[in-house]
Amino acid sequence: MGKMGARLMVHPAAVTNAIGKLEQRGLVRRSMSPEDRRVVLATITDHGRTPVAEATEALNEAAFGLPGLRPELTASLVGMLRKVRALTGDLLPDGE
């Protein structure tokens, strides 16, 4: 779940909180990694796949809230925001 936080660019505690709420609703399942018992895995359930598909469609239709912004500019903006978050200590410098 730590990598999930880095990839989503949110604090690890926020991921834990969100996964807990999703698990209560039956949308995800938490389990221990068979390779490393210190690692907690979050797996989407069959029940969780429908809202994911609906949310993905809605985000795509809304152009992720950045209509008219060219893809390369969007990527540049995300990169800059990642650097700002790393400088504030919200993320590790390499994003892991």
N, C-alpha and C positions, 0 to 999 in steps of 0.2 A: 504494500500500500504506500510505502515511502516513495517509490518510483512514480506511482500514480500522482501523488502530490506535486512532484517536480515537473512531470509532464503537463499537468493541468495548471501549473504555476500557482498553486495554493499551499498554504501552510499545512504540514502533516496533520495537525489537530483538526483542521477543517475536513480533511479526507476521512479521518476516523469518525468524526461526527456524522458526516453525510452517509458513509457506508453503514453506520449503525441505524440511521433512519431508513435507508433503503432495505436493509436486512429485516427490520420490523415490518415493512410492507411486503416482504416476500419477493423483492425484486433482485436481490443479490444474496449470496451465501458466503460466509467467511469460513476459511479453513487454514490449518497450518500447512506450510510447505513440506512435502515429504523429504526434500533434500536438506532443508535447514529449518529447524523448529522455531527459530527466532523470527522467521518470515511469515507474515500473515497474508494470505491470498484472498482476493475478492473475486467471486465468479458470478456472472449474470445468470439468473434463473430463466427458465422458459417463460415464466410470468413477466419477467422484466424486459423481454425482447420487444414486445409491442410498444411500450412507451419510448424505448430507444429509437425505434424506427420512426415513430411519430415526431419525436423531438428533432431527429436528424433532418427529416423533411421540412419541418418548420424553420430550422436554422438555415438550411439551404435556400428556402424561399425568401428569407429575410436577408440574405447575403451576409449572414453573421452580424447584422447591425451596421455593416459598412458598405451600403450600396454605392456603386460607382467607383469604389476604390480598386485599382488594378491589383491583381494577385501579387505581383512583385512588391508593390507598396505595402500591402497587407503583411507580407512576410517580413519586410524591413521594419515595420511598426512593431510587430511581435518580437523581433530580435532586440530592438531598442528597449522595449518594456522589460524583457528578460534581464538585460544588463542593469537597468535601474533597480529591479527587484533584487538582483544579486548584490548590488552595492549597498542596499539597505539591510541586507542580511536575511531577506525573505527566502532566498534561494541560494544554493551553493553556486559559485562562479561558473562551473561547467554545466549547471542545470540538473545535476543528479540528485 
